[in-house]
C-alpha cells in the first residue's frame, strides 16, 4: 500500500484552521479582561528577518494569571522609536485591546525606552536585564575575571568533546551523583554566570578526578579560586527572577545581602560596593511608582518594610487617590443608570449590592488591618477569597499585579521561534512563522 502525503496547501489549510480555533478563545479571554499588560522585544531569525514578539498578561475572574503570545510580527523598518511605537499599536489594534492596556514591558534598549515614552501606557523596564547588567559590569572590575575565564575554559573542555563528557559522567556515577553536563555562561543570557558556577561547584570532585586522568593544557582552579566561586555563588543567588509585586522587596533583600561585612575578603567587598552603587543608579530608571502600589497590594508585602518609613505613607496616599478617582467616576455615569449596574461596571463586583462602595480611606484601613501572609502563600488566591471584602481594592489589585516585571516571556517566545525557523525552514513566510509560533505557545499547556 502506498501513502500519499498531504499537499502543501492541505497542511497550510489545517494550520490556518487550528490557528483560528485557538485564537478565538484567546480573544474571548482578552475581551473579558479589564486590564491587560504587554511585554515586547525584537528577535532576528536565522534568515536575518526581524520580528517583534508580543505577549499578553491578565488576571482573570478566577484570579488566575494567564499569559500567552499575541504576535510574532515581521518588521522591515529600522527599529527607531517611532517605528517600534507603531508596531506595538498595530498588535494592540489587531486584537482590539488598546483601551485596556496598562503597561508595556521591554528591555532597557534606548529605542525601546524611547518608544515606550511615546505609547499611551505605563512602561515597565525589565528588572532581569537591569540585574544582569549590574552583575556583568561589576564582575568585570571586582577581581573575578581570571577565575571566571578559567571556568569557561574548563566548561569548554568538556562541552567540545563527547569523550571528555562521557568520562565526566563516569566519574559522576562513581561518586553517586546524577549525570549532569556543565553549563557555559553567555553574556546575553540572564543568570547564566550563576548557573555555570553552581554546576561547577556541584561537580567539583568529579571534574578534578576526570581532569587528573587526562592529558590537557588547562590551568586548574586553585583551592582559593574554588572558595571564590562559592562566595560568589552565595552573593549572586538572591538575584533571581521575580514578579512585579516582589521587585522592591527583593531589591531590599538584595541590598542587605550586599552589605560588606568584616568577614568578606577584599574582592568580595569590592564587588558588593560596586554592585550596590550600580544597581541603585539603574533602579532610579524603574517604574517605581507602579512597583510601590503593586507591593502594597500584595498581601505578603503590604507592610511595605521594603521602603523607608517616610515613604510608606506616600504609597497609601497614592493608592487612596486611585480609589477616589474610581469613586469619582461614578458621578459621571448617567443619572438613570441603575445603581447596581454602576457598581458592576465600576468595581467588577460579584455581589448584587452597592453597599461595598465604602470611603477609600475606610477601604484602605480595612485592608491594612488584614494580617500579612507567608511567602509560601499565593497572593492571587488570597485576593480570590478576600475580593468580596475588599471589593474596590480588588479591581486595582487585578490591574497592578498582572504586570510582569521582566520581558522574559518574550525571550521564551524567541526560543520557540528559534526551533521553528531553522536553516532548513528559513524560507517560511512571516505569516506562517507567526501562526506556528503562536500555536506552539498556545498549545504548550494542553
C-alpha distance (Angstrom), angle and dihedral (degrees) to the residues before:
residue distance angle dihedral
X1 . . .
X2 3.80 . .
X3 3.75 125.9 .
X4 3.77 121.5 -141.7
X5 3.80 109.5 -154.8
X6 3.80 116.1 -138.4
X7 3.77 116.3 -95.0
X8 3.77 124.3 -108.3
X9 3.80 91.0 -105.0
X10 3.81 91.4 52.9
X11 3.80 92.3 51.4
X12 3.80 92.7 47.7
X13 3.79 90.5 47.5
X14 3.82 90.2 53.3
X15 3.80 91.4 47.7
X16 3.81 90.6 50.3
X17 3.80 91.1 50.1
X18 3.80 91.7 49.3
X19 3.79 91.4 46.4
X20 3.80 91.9 51.8
X21 3.80 92.9 46.2
X22 3.82 91.6 51.5
X23 3.80 96.1 40.1
X24 3.80 94.7 56.6
X25 3.85 95.0 61.9
X26 3.81 89.7 47.7
X27 3.77 88.9 52.2
X28 3.80 90.0 50.9
X29 3.80 90.2 52.2
X30 3.81 90.5 52.1
X31 3.80 92.1 47.1
X32 3.80 89.5 56.1
X33 3.81 93.3 48.0
X34 3.79 118.6 96.5
X35 3.81 94.0 -166.9
X36 3.81 127.7 30.5
X37 3.81 127.7 -172.8
X38 3.81 121.7 -159.5
X39 3.78 135.1 -159.0
X40 3.78 123.0 -164.6
X41 3.78 141.4 177.5
X42 3.80 140.2 159.0
X43 3.80 125.9 -106.7
X44 3.81 132.4 -172.4
X45 3.81 118.1 -145.2
X46 3.79 126.9 -141.2
X47 3.82 87.6 -100.4
X48 3.84 88.4 57.8
X49 3.81 95.7 -109.1
X50 3.78 119.4 142.2
X51 3.81 122.8 -131.3
X52 3.78 135.3 -178.4
X53 3.79 112.6 -140.0
X54 3.80 116.7 -156.9
X55 3.81 128.0 -174.9
X56 3.82 129.8 -171.9
X57 3.81 127.1 -141.6
X58 3.81 126.5 -167.6
X59 3.79 140.4 157.9
X60 3.79 106.9 -129.9
X61 3.81 128.9 -147.1
X62 3.82 89.8 -86.7
X63 3.80 89.9 56.1
X64 3.79 93.2 -111.7
X65 3.78 120.2 140.3
X66 3.80 111.2 -123.3
X67 3.79 121.6 -167.9
X68 3.78 126.5 176.3
X69 3.81 142.9 147.9
X70 3.77 120.6 -85.6
X71 3.78 101.8 -179.7
X72 3.77 149.3 -9.9
X73 3.78 95.2 -157.7
X74 3.81 120.0 -170.7
X75 3.80 110.7 -130.5
X76 3.78 120.9 -161.9
X77 3.81 98.5 171.3
X78 3.79 120.6 85.4
X79 3.78 115.1 -89.6
X80 3.79 95.7 -104.4
X81 3.79 117.4 149.4
X82 3.81 94.3 -105.3
X83 3.80 91.9 51.1
X84 3.81 92.8 47.2
X85 3.79 90.1 49.8
X86 3.79 91.9 52.0
X87 3.81 91.6 47.8
X88 3.80 92.2 55.8
X89 3.79 90.6 47.3
X90 3.81 90.5 49.6
X91 3.81 91.5 55.7
X92 3.82 92.2 45.4
X93 3.81 90.9 49.9
X94 3.81 92.8 47.9
X95 3.81 89.6 58.2
X96 3.81 95.1 36.1
X97 3.81 94.7 -125.2
X98 3.84 102.2 120.1
X99 3.84 98.0 116.5
X100 3.81 94.2 48.0
X101 3.80 100.9 48.9
X102 3.80 111.8 114.3
X103 3.81 107.0 174.5
X104 3.78 139.3 10.8
X105 3.80 115.5 -152.2
X106 3.81 118.9 -154.3
X107 3.77 139.7 153.6
X108 3.79 120.4 -94.4
X109 3.80 97.5 -95.6
X110 3.80 109.7 139.2
X111 3.80 94.4 -122.6
X112 3.81 91.8 51.8
X113 3.80 92.4 48.1
X114 3.81 90.3 49.5
X115 3.82 90.7 46.9
X116 3.81 91.2 50.6
X117 3.80 90.2 54.4
X118 3.80 89.7 57.2
X119 3.80 93.5 49.7
X120 3.83 119.2 89.2
X121 3.81 90.4 -125.7
X122 3.79 137.6 84.2
X123 3.81 114.7 -90.8
X124 3.81 118.9 -130.6
X125 3.85 109.7 -166.3
X126 3.79 113.4 -150.1
X127 3.81 110.3 -97.1
X128 3.81 92.0 -163.7
X129 3.80 91.1 59.0
X130 3.80 90.3 46.8
X131 3.81 93.0 53.1
X132 3.79 91.5 43.5
X133 3.80 92.1 53.4
X134 3.81 92.1 47.5
X135 3.80 91.7 50.1
X136 3.82 93.3 46.1
X137 3.80 94.0 48.5
X138 3.79 94.3 46.2
X139 3.82 95.5 45.0
X140 3.79 89.3 56.6
X141 3.80 92.3 60.1
X142 3.80 103.0 32.6
X143 3.81 106.9 77.5
X144 3.82 97.4 -94.9
X145 3.79 99.4 100.9
X146 3.83 97.7 92.4
X147 3.80 93.5 44.6
X148 3.81 93.1 48.6
X149 3.82 90.5 47.0
X150 3.81 89.2 56.1
X151 3.81 89.6 48.7
X152 3.79 91.7 53.8
X153 3.81 91.6 51.0
X154 3.81 91.4 50.1
X155 3.80 91.3 49.5
X156 3.82 90.7 46.5
X157 3.82 89.9 51.0
X158 3.81 89.4 62.4
X159 3.81 99.4 32.4
X160 3.81 93.5 55.7
X161 3.79 96.4 48.7
X162 3.83 124.5 56.5
X163 3.82 88.9 -165.7
X164 3.81 91.9 56.1
X165 3.80 90.5 47.0
X166 3.80 91.2 51.2
X167 3.81 91.0 52.0
X168 3.79 89.4 50.4
X169 3.81 90.4 51.6
X170 3.81 90.1 51.1
X171 3.80 90.5 53.7
X172 3.80 90.6 47.5
X173 3.81 89.6 52.9
X174 3.81 92.2 49.6
X175 3.81 89.6 51.4
X176 3.80 91.4 50.2
X177 3.79 93.6 -111.5
X178 3.78 130.2 136.5
X179 3.80 112.7 -100.9
X180 3.79 106.0 -102.6
X181 3.78 132.6 172.1
X182 3.77 118.8 -135.0
X183 3.81 120.0 -107.4
X184 3.79 124.2 -128.5
X185 3.79 116.5 -147.8
X186 3.80 119.4 -125.9
X187 3.79 122.0 -155.6
X188 3.81 93.2 -133.5
X189 3.81 97.1 42.5
X190 3.79 116.5 95.3
X191 3.81 114.9 -117.1
X192 3.81 93.5 -6.2
X193 3.82 93.1 131.3
X194 3.80 89.8 57.5
X195 3.82 90.2 47.3
X196 3.83 91.3 51.8
X197 3.80 93.3 47.5
X198 3.80 93.8 46.0
X199 3.81 93.3 50.4
X200 3.81 92.1 47.9
X201 3.80 92.0 50.7
X202 3.82 92.0 47.5
X203 3.81 90.0 54.3
X204 3.78 99.1 34.3
X205 3.81 96.0 123.9
X206 3.81 94.1 43.4
X207 3.81 90.9 50.4
X208 3.79 92.9 49.3
X209 3.80 92.1 47.8
X210 3.80 93.0 48.1
X211 3.80 95.8 47.3
X212 3.81 91.8 46.5
X213 3.83 88.3 62.4
X214 3.81 95.2 48.2
X215 3.76 134.8 75.2
X216 3.77 107.2 -124.6
X217 3.79 142.2 141.1
X218 3.78 96.2 -131.5
X219 3.78 120.4 133.9
X220 3.77 103.0 -126.9
X221 3.78 122.8 -137.3
X222 3.78 114.4 -102.6
X223 3.79 122.8 -131.9
X224 3.81 89.5 -104.0
X225 3.82 89.9 53.3
X226 3.80 92.8 51.0
X227 3.80 86.0 52.2
X228 3.81 88.9 50.7
X229 3.80 90.2 54.2
X230 3.80 91.8 50.1
X231 3.80 91.2 51.3
X232 3.80 91.8 46.5
X233 3.81 90.9 49.6
X234 3.79 89.9 53.5
X235 3.80 90.7 50.7
X236 3.83 95.8 46.7
X237 3.81 98.7 43.7
X238 3.84 95.3 83.9
X239 3.83 88.9 57.6
X240 3.82 94.7 86.4
X241 3.81 136.1 138.4
X242 3.80 111.7 -73.4
X243 3.79 137.1 -177.8
X244 3.81 124.3 -119.5
X245 3.80 99.1 -91.4
X246 3.82 92.0 45.6
X247 3.81 96.3 54.7
X248 3.80 99.2 90.5
X249 3.84 95.8 40.4
X250 3.81 88.8 47.8
X251 3.80 92.8 49.4
X252 3.80 89.9 47.4
X253 3.81 89.7 53.1
X254 3.79 89.6 45.6
X255 3.79 92.8 54.3
X256 3.82 89.6 51.0
X257 3.80 92.6 51.4
X258 3.80 89.0 49.6
X259 3.80 93.3 58.7
X260 3.80 107.9 121.1
X261 3.81 112.9 -118.3
X262 3.79 131.1 -164.8
X263 3.81 89.4 -109.1
X264 3.81 94.1 58.7
X265 3.81 117.1 105.0
X266 3.81 115.6 -125.2
X267 3.83 93.7 -100.7
X268 3.83 92.0 53.0
X269 3.80 91.4 47.1
X270 3.78 90.5 49.8
X271 3.80 91.6 50.7
X272 3.81 93.8 47.5
X273 3.79 93.4 49.3
X274 3.79 93.7 47.8
X275 3.80 92.0 44.4
X276 3.81 94.7 52.3
X277 3.80 91.9 48.3
X278 3.80 94.3 47.6
X279 3.81 93.8 43.4
X280 3.81 93.9 50.2
X281 3.81 90.0 53.0
X282 3.78 91.6 50.6
X283 3.80 93.6 44.0
X284 3.80 89.0 62.0
X285 3.83 87.3 68.9
X286 3.81 94.0 56.3
X287 3.80 123.1 100.6
X288 3.80 90.0 -102.7
X289 3.79 94.1 167.9
X290 3.80 91.2 59.8
X291 3.81 92.1 43.2
X292 3.83 91.4 51.3
X293 3.81 91.8 55.4
X294 3.82 92.0 44.1
X295 3.81 91.6 53.5
X296 3.80 91.3 48.3
X297 3.81 90.4 52.2
X298 3.80 92.9 49.8
X299 3.84 105.9 90.3
X300 3.81 88.8 -146.4
X301 3.80 93.6 61.6
X302 3.81 105.8 23.5
X303 3.81 90.3 117.6
X304 3.85 84.2 71.5
X305 3.80 93.1 -144.2
X306 3.78 86.5 153.4
X307 3.82 87.9 73.1
X308 3.77 131.4 64.2
X309 3.80 113.0 -94.8
X310 3.77 91.9 -113.3
X311 3.81 92.2 55.5
X312 3.80 98.1 49.7
X313 3.78 98.0 76.3
X314 3.81 90.5 51.2
X315 3.82 89.1 59.7
X316 3.81 92.2 53.4
X317 3.80 89.4 46.3
X318 3.80 89.7 54.1
X319 3.79 91.1 47.3
X320 3.80 91.0 49.9
X321 3.80 89.2 51.0
X322 3.81 88.9 54.0
X323 3.79 90.7 52.9
X324 3.79 92.5 45.7
X325 3.77 90.0 51.2
X326 3.80 90.2 52.7
X327 3.79 91.0 46.4
X328 3.79 91.7 49.3
X329 3.80 90.9 56.1
X330 3.80 88.0 66.2
X331 3.83 88.4 71.6
X332 3.79 88.9 56.8
X333 3.80 92.1 60.9
X334 3.82 117.1 99.8
X335 3.81 112.9 -89.0
X336 3.77 92.3 -124.7
X337 3.83 91.6 57.8
X338 3.81 108.1 112.8
X339 3.83 112.1 -112.1
X340 3.80 91.9 -125.3
X341 3.80 92.3 55.7
X342 3.80 91.9 46.9
X343 3.76 89.8 53.5
X344 3.77 92.7 49.4
X345 3.78 93.3 48.5
X346 3.76 93.9 45.4
X347 3.77 103.2 41.2
X348 3.81 104.9 17.8
X349 3.79 88.1 -127.4
X350 3.77 124.5 -174.4
X351 3.81 91.0 -153.0
X352 3.80 130.3 82.0
X353 3.80 95.4 -132.6
X354 3.79 134.2 80.4
X355 3.80 91.6 -151.4
X356 3.82 89.8 105.7
X357 3.81 91.6 66.7
X358 3.80 90.5 103.4
X359 3.77 126.6 164.0
X360 3.84 111.3 -74.4
X361 3.80 91.7 -122.0
X362 3.81 91.0 53.9
X363 3.80 91.7 45.2
X364 3.80 89.8 54.5
X365 3.80 92.2 45.2
X366 3.80 90.9 53.4
X367 3.79 91.5 48.4
X368 3.81 94.4 47.1
X369 3.82 89.4 51.4
X370 3.82 90.1 61.8
X371 3.82 113.5 99.7
X372 3.79 117.1 -109.6
X373 3.78 117.0 -109.4
X374 3.79 128.9 -129.8
X375 3.80 124.0 -93.4
X376 3.81 89.6 -110.5
X377 3.81 92.8 61.1
X378 3.80 122.5 87.6
X379 3.82 114.3 -115.2
X380 3.81 91.7 -153.6
X381 3.80 91.4 55.7
X382 3.81 88.6 49.7
X383 3.78 90.2 54.0
X384 3.79 91.0 46.5
X385 3.82 90.7 59.7
X386 3.82 95.7 37.4
X387 3.81 101.7 39.1
X388 3.79 91.4 98.9
X389 3.79 92.3 54.3
X390 3.80 92.9 46.2
X391 3.76 100.1 33.2
X392 3.79 99.9 157.0
X393 3.80 94.9 44.0
X394 3.80 92.5 47.1
X395 3.81 90.4 66.3
X396 3.80 91.1 53.7
X397 3.81 90.9 44.0
X398 3.80 91.9 54.3
X399 3.80 88.6 53.0
X400 3.80 99.2 46.6
X401 3.80 100.7 36.7
X402 3.82 93.0 52.4
X403 3.81 93.9 65.2
X404 3.83 112.5 98.6
X405 3.77 117.5 -134.1
X406 3.81 93.7 -144.4
X407 3.78 141.1 40.2
X408 3.81 90.0 -129.5
X409 3.86 92.0 117.6
X410 3.80 88.1 66.3
X411 3.79 90.7 49.8
X412 3.80 88.4 56.3
X413 3.80 88.7 49.6
X414 3.80 89.4 55.4
X415 3.80 90.2 53.2
X416 3.81 88.2 58.2
X417 3.79 90.7 46.6
X418 3.80 91.4 50.6
X419 3.81 90.3 55.7
X420 3.80 90.8 51.0
X421 3.81 102.8 41.4
X422 3.80 100.7 54.5
X423 3.79 131.0 152.4
X424 3.80 92.0 -89.7
X425 3.81 91.1 48.5
X426 3.79 98.9 38.2
X427 3.82 91.7 120.1
X428 3.82 94.3 65.1
X429 3.79 111.5 131.2
X430 3.79 116.6 -113.6
X431 3.83 90.2 -115.0
X432 3.79 91.3 56.3
X433 3.81 91.5 45.1
X434 3.79 90.2 55.6
X435 3.80 93.8 46.9
X436 3.80 93.9 48.0
X437 3.81 94.8 44.9
X438 3.80 93.5 47.9
X439 3.81 91.8 45.5
X440 3.81 91.0 50.1
X441 3.79 89.2 52.9
X442 3.82 95.9 43.6
X443 3.80 94.8 46.8
X444 3.82 98.4 43.2
X445 3.80 93.2 92.6
X446 3.80 95.9 45.6
